[in-house]
Amino acid sequence: MSGIIGRKIGMTSIYSAEGKALPCTLVEAGPCVVTQVKTLDRDGYDAVQLGFGNRKEKNTPNALKGHFKKANTAPKARLVEFKGFDSLNAGDEVTVNIFEEGEFVDVAGTSKGKGFQGVVRRHNFGGVGQSTHGQHNRLRAPGSIGACSYPARVFKGMRMAGQMGNKRRTQANLEILKVLAERNILIIKGSIPGANGSFVTINK
């Protein structure tokens, strides 16, 4: 499944031919450099490793410096492997031209981290009885978690307070509304995971 690495710019809206406002996300996609070509004989599978975004040489480990030197390119901030590319060599560039307007893609990114949250924020609980019933500190509490002398434990997956966000998420079947090849920008319908400026992976 071929694709490209990008950086989320932010959201806006554009108008369709019928005059309807469509929410969309702008993504700076590529150009990506082929940093390594993996083959079935040598690596056990066929894939192409792409690099995107510049990285300071002083912050690049020596092993990676040699890796980028083999591909005759500057150090890259993000490396991702893709399958489905044909006849690419190390040092080649992959641009947004691999996509077409009207095509549907899957976009993966890391969702915004929201820290430790309670059950009302994290799982949309309504609170105990939807009101305090005269108690001053129970409205946002989770209530009973169901354990008794049997099974004398809490089942896995119980909806409780905890870390919210900061997870790898994929938004599937998003339509590409426009391809701005001269500016390396994709306009994708709807929202995608992650904060503005974060890296995303766009798969065909």
MOLINMO-V981549 format. One record per pair of residues at least 24 apart in sequence whose C-alpha atoms are under 6 Angstrom apart, sorted by the first residue. I is the first residue (numbers start at 1). J is the second residue. Records with the same first field share a line. If there is no record, write none. Layout:
BEGIN
I: J, J
END
This chain:
BEGIN
1: 83, 84
2: 82, 83, 84, 85, 203, 204
3: 202, 203, 204
4: 202
5: 29, 201
6: 30, 199, 200
7: 197, 198, 199, 200
8: 196, 197, 198
9: 196, 197
10: 196
23: 190
24: 188, 189, 190
25: 187, 188, 191
26: 186, 187
27: 185, 186
28: 184, 185
29: 184, 185
30: 95
31: 94, 95
32: 93, 94
33: 91, 92, 93
34: 90, 91, 92
35: 71, 90
36: 90
47: 82, 83
48: 81, 82
49: 80, 81
50: 79, 80
51: 76, 78, 79
52: 76, 78
53: 77
101: 176, 177, 178
102: 175, 176, 177
103: 175, 176
104: 173, 174, 175
105: 173, 174, 203, 204
106: 171, 172, 173, 202, 203
107: 170, 171, 201, 202
108: 169, 170, 200, 201
109: 168, 169, 193, 194, 200
110: 166, 167, 168, 169, 194
111: 165, 166, 167, 193, 194
112: 165, 166, 194, 195
113: 165, 166
114: 164, 165
115: 163, 164
116: 162, 163
117: 161, 162
118: 161
119: 160, 161
END
